[in-house]
Amino acid sequence: MDRTVTRRQAIRSLGAASVVALAGCSGDGGDGTETDASGDADTDTNTATDTDTSMQGTSTTAESVSGSLKIGVLQPLSGDLAYYGQQGLWGFLSGLAYKGDTDPPSDVSTGSTTLSVGDVDYELVVRDTEFTADAAQSAATDLVSNENVDMLFGCSSSGAASRVITNVVTAASVPMMVGPAASAGITSESETCNDLVYRASENTAMDARSGGRYVANETDVSKVYLFGADYSFGRAVVNNYRSVLESEGIEIVGERFVNQGYSEWGGLLDNAEQAGAEGIVGGFTVSTLPYLFSSFLSGDYSYRAFGGFATRITNSVVGQTMQRVLGDPLTQEKIENSKLGPFTTRYHWNQYDNEINDAFIDSYTSAYGVVPDLFTSGAFTGASAIHQAVQEGGSTNPDDITGALKGMTVTDTPKGENGYTFQEYNNQARSEMTVANPVPTADEWADSWDSLIQPGEPLARISGDQVTIPADSDDMNCSL
């Protein structure tokens, strides 16, 4: 069967109709965008050329695989949240560069670029999704029907990723490595969970389940009040914290969801105090966290605030808020007395000490002027996994690649050798998470981490098998 023609015909036959039908439909954030950040992004292509050159490079032995693979990259590279897309793109480029023992290119934006790893050429066709679901679907449709890509990689918005999966991936039977979009539902809900959909990037359930386990097992907190943004990201954080905390015997004394950007926190924080909370959790992004933290730091509350370390742009705003309220200079003692933290982190450059991460930090910082951030490890691992699949499957055919990805333990990752494993029941990679307190940014990182605060030394590590949604959980509606 001519897979290329089938994909092109399928996407052309329903792609336009899908765009029209869904134009104006909002994503989780109300405008087709989603900016998850307890991790921050969540927030938010297939390749076979007409001559089939990308499918000719097959071999029966992994060592001699040669050929080409064309990957459509869908990331927001313009607007206020371009940094999210840059992390996804730069991390992916770094993963391929590491596998090829080269430096990642520093000047890639939209358009095409090729990286060679051994005898395999990876052509990346990059498109700007503008952090909207409509733009992402339109770009994905073009990549599949006109650019004839073999695979897709993206998005940063979960709303965009879900739209692309539903209306392009499924329709055209094209594989997709999702990232850094972090909504747990992408790999736990039947509408988007798919044999063609893989995600190396960490998700919101991993944030909450690792944080919940730490609160339950490593602190004396016994009563928690849960706050979250009133859309999928915030609800996923709250739902997963509730699930883990209650299973560990922690009492949930209240829940409250508010709109993004909510600023009147005094009364809500008072409610938590009156409810007897010993800790609160905030599932919010940069649009809400500064208001919450400003009110919390200005008040006299007996409880601590937990959650997740976000990206550099959120840490920068939070650090400025802390300095404004607590005073300049922002010292370690002031931070400790603030009762903020500890926080979980999917990945930050200083949480993992291994040769792969050391090389990643050096090459990434040299190429892009900043240290690897929250979303970069998952993107690096996604690229690393694709090349490993090419080698293990002995082919650049997308069918062989997805087959090799099934259940794969990824060898080369920033969290160390064999740091990520794709779960067979939902194709979500599980990996270790860490917990750390905020500390003042060290002088050695001042030029490459533009924030007053950074994660401190890891306080705890939560293993990958403890942080993802189990196959038999009521929250897992996917069984591949």
Secondary structure, 3 states (H helix, E strand, C coil): CCHHHHHHHHHHHHHHHHHHHHCCCCCCCCCCCCCCCCCCCCCCCEECCCCCHHHCCCCCCHHHCCEEEEEEEEECCCCCCHHHHHHHHHHHHHHHHHHCCCCCCCCCCCEEEEEEECCEEEEEEEEECCCCHHHHHHHHHHHHHCCCEEEEEECCCHHHHHHHHHHHHHHHCCCEEECCCCCHHHHCCCCCCCCCEEECCCCHHHHHHHHHHHHHHHCCCCEEEEEEECCHHHHHHHHHHHHHHHHCCCEEEEEEEECCCCCCCHHHHHHHHHCCCCEEEEECCCCCHHHHHHHHHHCCCCCEEEEECCCHHHHHHHHHHHHHHHCCCCCHHHHHHCCEEEEEECCCHHHCCCHHHHHHHHHHHHHHCCCCCCCHHHHHHHHHHHHHHHHHHCCCCHHHHHHHHCCCEECCCCCCCCCEEECCCCCEEEECEEEECEEECCHHHCCCCCCCEEECCCCEEECHHHHCCCCCCCCCCCCC
